[in-house]
Amino acid sequence: MRADARRNRDLIVEAAREVFREQGYDASLDAVAKRAGVGAGTLYRHFPTRDSLLDAIMQSWVDRVTEATDKTLAFEGPPRELLVQWLETYAGLISMHKGGPAKLTAAMSDPDSPIRTKCQVLTSASQRVVDRLVADGALAEDTDAVRICQLVGGVATVADNAGQPVSTVRPLLEVVADGLLR
């Protein structure tokens, strides 16, 4: 890719990250192009669909998921605290952009979603936490990480739709954790 094309692509991704954070995933792509300082044609040349742009934005997010999971698994406290910490972390990760919780949670079970592979990173991260807690005897062996993701996604979606910060869902996540633990 030429240097100017690469620069335009990077500008578009950063602008989209900002616009989506402020306005949600359904924000106008023209607003993204305008914020990036490029024409709509340049945006669509690099990202022919909204989902292809979302996929590019999510790559750095994937790295953040891995780091957050490693940090959670390094926790050496009681299983309940580890689980609540993960559920809060998870809710925060999917709530970085307005509309994120619903979009990411729905994409997990949609085999045709172009962001499904990115969402599988979340499922794998949750599975790592579940595996640790199962090994510690804190969760039943048949605990389903995908269902936990969907449940936390639902809780985070309610906060997102109400315009509340994700930090307000901790009491609900504690109820979820108490229901999961042995």
C-alpha positions as CSV (number, residue, x, y, z in Angstrom):
1,M,0.0,0.0,0.0
2,R,1.3,3.4,-0.9
3,A,2.3,5.7,2.0
4,D,-0.5,8.2,1.3
5,A,-3.1,5.4,1.0
6,R,-1.9,3.9,4.3
7,R,-2.1,7.3,6.0
8,N,-5.6,7.8,4.7
9,R,-6.6,4.3,5.9
10,D,-5.2,5.0,9.4
11,L,-6.9,8.4,9.5
12,I,-10.2,6.8,8.6
13,V,-9.9,4.1,11.3
14,E,-9.0,6.6,14.0
15,A,-11.9,8.9,13.0
16,A,-14.3,6.0,12.9
17,R,-13.2,5.0,16.4
18,E,-13.9,8.5,17.7
19,V,-17.2,8.9,15.8
20,F,-18.5,5.4,16.8
21,R,-17.5,6.1,20.5
22,E,-19.5,9.3,20.4
23,Q,-22.5,8.4,18.3
24,G,-22.6,4.6,18.1
25,Y,-22.0,2.1,15.4
26,D,-24.9,3.5,13.3
27,A,-23.2,6.9,12.9
28,S,-23.0,8.3,9.5
29,L,-20.0,7.1,7.5
30,D,-20.0,10.6,5.9
31,A,-19.3,12.0,9.3
32,V,-16.4,9.5,9.6
33,A,-15.0,10.6,6.2
34,K,-15.4,14.3,7.2
35,R,-13.6,13.8,10.5
36,A,-10.8,11.9,8.8
37,G,-10.5,14.7,6.2
38,V,-11.1,12.4,3.2
39,G,-13.8,12.1,0.7
40,A,-16.5,9.4,0.9
41,G,-15.0,7.7,-2.1
42,T,-11.7,7.3,-0.3
43,L,-13.5,5.8,2.7
44,Y,-15.4,3.3,0.6
45,R,-12.3,2.4,-1.4
46,H,-10.6,1.3,1.8
47,F,-13.8,0.0,3.6
48,P,-16.5,-1.1,1.2
49,T,-18.9,-1.8,4.1
50,R,-19.5,-0.5,7.6
51,D,-18.6,-3.9,8.9
52,S,-15.2,-3.9,7.2
53,L,-14.5,-0.6,8.9
54,L,-15.7,-2.0,12.2
55,D,-13.4,-5.0,11.7
56,A,-10.4,-2.7,11.3
57,I,-11.3,-0.7,14.4
58,M,-11.7,-3.9,16.4
59,Q,-8.1,-5.2,15.8
60,S,-6.6,-3.0,18.5
61,W,-9.5,-4.0,20.7
62,V,-8.6,-7.6,20.3
63,D,-5.2,-6.9,21.8
64,R,-6.9,-5.1,24.7
65,V,-9.1,-8.2,25.3
66,T,-6.1,-10.4,25.6
67,E,-4.3,-8.1,28.0
68,A,-7.4,-7.7,30.2
69,T,-7.8,-11.5,30.3
70,D,-4.2,-12.0,31.3
71,K,-4.6,-9.4,34.1
72,T,-7.8,-11.0,35.4
73,L,-6.2,-14.5,35.5
74,A,-3.2,-13.1,37.4
75,F,-5.6,-12.2,40.3
76,E,-5.0,-14.4,43.3
77,G,-8.1,-13.6,45.4
78,P,-11.3,-15.5,46.1
79,P,-13.1,-17.0,43.1
80,R,-16.1,-14.7,43.5
81,E,-13.9,-11.6,43.2
82,L,-12.1,-13.0,40.2
83,L,-15.4,-13.8,38.5
84,V,-16.9,-10.4,39.3
85,Q,-13.7,-8.7,38.1
86,W,-13.9,-10.6,34.8
87,L,-17.6,-9.8,34.3
88,E,-16.9,-6.1,34.9
89,T,-13.9,-6.2,32.6
90,Y,-16.0,-8.0,30.0
91,A,-18.8,-5.5,30.2
92,G,-16.3,-2.6,29.9
93,L,-14.7,-4.2,26.9
94,I,-17.9,-4.5,25.0
95,S,-19.1,-1.1,26.1
96,M,-16.3,1.0,24.6
97,H,-18.6,2.3,21.9
98,K,-22.2,3.3,22.0
99,G,-24.3,0.3,20.7
100,G,-21.3,-2.0,21.3
101,P,-22.9,-4.4,23.8
102,A,-25.8,-5.2,21.5
103,K,-23.8,-5.4,18.3
104,L,-21.0,-7.6,19.7
105,T,-23.4,-9.9,21.6
106,A,-25.6,-10.4,18.5
107,A,-22.5,-11.1,16.3
108,M,-21.4,-13.9,18.6
109,S,-24.3,-16.1,17.4
110,D,-24.5,-14.9,13.8
111,P,-22.3,-17.1,11.6
112,D,-22.5,-14.6,8.8
113,S,-21.3,-11.6,10.8
114,P,-18.1,-10.2,9.5
115,I,-17.0,-9.4,13.1
116,R,-17.8,-12.8,14.4
117,T,-14.1,-13.9,14.5
118,K,-13.3,-10.8,16.6
119,C,-16.1,-11.7,18.9
120,Q,-14.7,-15.3,19.2
121,V,-11.8,-13.6,20.9
122,L,-14.2,-12.6,23.7
123,T,-15.6,-16.1,23.9
124,S,-12.1,-17.6,24.1
125,A,-11.1,-15.1,26.8
126,S,-14.2,-15.9,28.8
127,Q,-13.5,-19.6,28.4
128,R,-10.1,-19.1,29.9
129,V,-11.6,-17.5,33.0
130,V,-14.3,-20.3,33.2
131,D,-11.6,-23.0,32.8
132,R,-9.7,-21.4,35.7
133,L,-12.7,-21.3,37.9
134,V,-13.8,-24.8,37.0
135,A,-10.3,-26.1,37.9
136,D,-10.6,-24.3,41.2
137,G,-13.9,-26.0,41.9
138,A,-15.8,-22.7,41.9
139,L,-17.9,-23.3,38.8
140,A,-19.7,-26.4,37.5
141,E,-17.9,-28.2,34.7
142,D,-20.7,-27.6,32.3
143,T,-20.6,-23.8,32.7
144,D,-21.0,-22.3,29.2
145,A,-18.7,-19.3,28.5
146,V,-20.9,-18.2,25.5
147,R,-24.0,-18.0,27.6
148,I,-22.1,-16.0,30.2
149,C,-21.0,-13.6,27.4
150,Q,-24.6,-13.3,26.2
151,L,-25.9,-12.7,29.7
152,V,-23.3,-10.0,30.5
153,G,-23.9,-8.6,27.0
154,G,-27.6,-8.2,27.9
155,V,-26.8,-6.5,31.2
156,A,-24.4,-4.1,29.4
157,T,-26.9,-3.4,26.6
158,V,-29.5,-2.2,29.2
159,A,-27.0,0.2,30.6
160,D,-25.9,1.3,27.1
161,N,-29.5,1.9,26.0
162,A,-30.3,3.9,29.2
163,G,-27.2,6.1,28.6
164,Q,-25.7,4.9,31.9
165,P,-22.0,4.2,32.4
166,V,-21.1,0.6,32.4
167,S,-19.9,1.0,36.0
168,T,-23.5,1.1,37.1
169,V,-24.0,-2.6,36.3
170,R,-21.7,-4.0,39.0
171,P,-24.6,-4.9,41.3
172,L,-26.3,-6.9,38.5
173,L,-23.0,-8.6,37.7
174,E,-22.6,-9.6,41.3
175,V,-26.0,-11.3,41.1
176,V,-24.8,-13.1,37.9
177,A,-21.6,-14.2,39.6
178,D,-23.5,-15.5,42.7
179,G,-25.8,-17.5,40.4
180,L,-22.8,-19.1,38.6
181,L,-20.7,-20.0,41.6
182,R,-21.0,-23.2,43.5
